[in-house]
Structures are given as structure tokens and as C-alpha cells.
Amino acid sequence: MDEFVLVGNLADETTMEDLCFLFRFCGIIEHAEVRYDEETFISRGFAFVIFDTPEQAQEALKFNEFPLHGNPIYIRKAKSLGEGPARGKYDGRDA
């Protein structure tokens, strides 16, 4: 059963590869997706990372407030790829 985590407060330059590298010791990463604005193609400041098991997703939560590209990232469990802000950047504060 796939487990989703929402990663917020990402720097504009953070990529899917950066997230996979950061979370590589948590377990099997099924998918990582940084969300971009459809018109400007600039990062919306959040991403989803999908792990293979709940335990792996729980391990990822240990990286909450880890500095990535100068920003402390905020991590919380998510129910699906659709769970996130409709507009603007997600900074994790409403989690």
C-alpha cells in the first residue's frame, strides 16, 4: 500500500532528484513529484513523495525542518497526490 508525504517550503531550485536523494535511506520511493505552476513553470513550493510502506513514510517525517537549499522543509503525511494547496506555495504551517 503506497504512503504519501507532502513536503512543503521547498526552494525554487529543489528537484525530484533532490528529494529522492534526501529520502533514499527511508525506504523505497515509488514516486516523487515537485508541483509547478502551469503557466510560469516555477515551483509552487511543495512536492509529494510516495513510499512503499507506512513505516517508510514515517521515517521521512524525521526530516521535518531539515534545511534543503537553505529552506527548512515541512513534512506531513498526505492521503493522496491531490491533497495540497490549490494556489500559491505550501509552507507547512497549516499542517
C-alpha positions as CSV (number, residue, x, y, z in Angstrom):
1,M,0.0,0.0,0.0
2,D,1.5,3.3,-1.1
3,E,2.0,6.0,1.5
4,F,2.1,9.7,0.6
5,V,4.0,12.5,2.3
6,L,3.6,16.2,1.5
7,V,6.8,18.2,1.6
8,G,6.5,22.0,1.8
9,N,8.5,25.1,1.9
10,L,10.7,23.9,-0.9
11,A,13.2,26.3,-2.5
12,D,12.5,27.1,-6.2
13,E,15.5,25.1,-7.3
14,T,14.6,21.9,-5.4
15,T,14.1,19.0,-7.8
16,M,12.6,15.5,-7.7
17,E,16.2,14.1,-7.7
18,D,17.0,16.2,-4.6
19,L,14.0,14.7,-2.8
20,C,14.9,11.2,-3.9
21,F,18.5,11.7,-2.7
22,L,17.3,13.1,0.7
23,F,14.8,10.3,1.4
24,R,16.9,7.4,0.0
25,F,17.5,5.9,3.4
26,C,13.8,5.9,4.4
27,G,12.9,3.1,2.0
28,I,11.6,2.5,-1.4
29,I,10.5,5.7,-3.1
30,E,7.7,4.8,-5.6
31,H,7.4,8.4,-7.0
32,A,8.5,11.9,-6.2
33,E,6.8,14.9,-7.8
34,V,7.5,18.6,-7.3
35,R,4.5,20.7,-8.2
36,Y,5.0,23.5,-10.7
37,D,2.8,26.5,-11.7
38,E,1.2,25.5,-15.0
39,E,1.7,29.0,-16.5
40,T,5.1,30.0,-15.3
41,F,6.7,26.6,-14.7
42,I,8.0,27.9,-11.4
43,S,7.9,25.6,-8.4
44,R,4.8,26.0,-6.2
45,G,7.0,25.2,-3.2
46,F,5.7,21.7,-2.4
47,A,6.0,18.2,-3.5
48,F,4.6,14.7,-2.9
49,V,6.8,11.7,-2.2
50,I,5.3,8.2,-2.3
51,F,6.8,5.4,-0.3
52,D,6.1,1.7,-0.4
53,T,5.0,1.3,3.2
54,P,3.7,3.4,6.1
55,E,6.9,2.7,8.1
56,Q,9.0,4.3,5.3
57,A,6.7,7.3,5.2
58,Q,7.0,7.6,9.0
59,E,10.8,7.6,8.6
60,A,10.6,10.5,6.2
61,L,8.8,12.6,8.9
62,K,12.1,12.7,10.7
63,F,13.4,15.1,8.1
64,N,10.8,17.7,9.2
65,E,12.5,21.1,9.3
66,F,15.6,19.8,7.6
67,P,17.4,22.6,5.7
68,L,17.2,21.9,2.0
69,H,18.6,24.5,-0.4
70,G,18.5,27.0,2.5
71,N,14.8,26.4,3.5
72,P,13.6,24.3,6.4
73,I,11.3,21.8,4.8
74,Y,8.0,20.8,6.4
75,I,6.7,17.2,6.0
76,R,3.4,15.6,6.9
77,K,1.5,12.6,5.8
78,A,-1.0,13.0,2.9
79,K,-3.9,10.9,1.7
80,S,-3.2,11.4,-2.0
81,L,-1.4,13.4,-4.7
82,G,-4.5,15.7,-4.8
83,E,-4.1,16.8,-1.2
84,G,-2.4,20.2,-1.2
85,P,-3.0,23.9,-1.8
86,A,-4.8,24.9,-5.0
87,R,-2.7,28.1,-5.4
88,G,0.5,29.6,-4.0
89,K,3.3,28.0,-2.1
90,Y,2.7,25.5,0.7
91,D,4.9,26.3,3.7
92,G,3.6,23.5,6.0
93,R,2.2,25.8,8.6
94,D,-1.5,24.7,8.2
95,A,-0.5,21.1,8.7
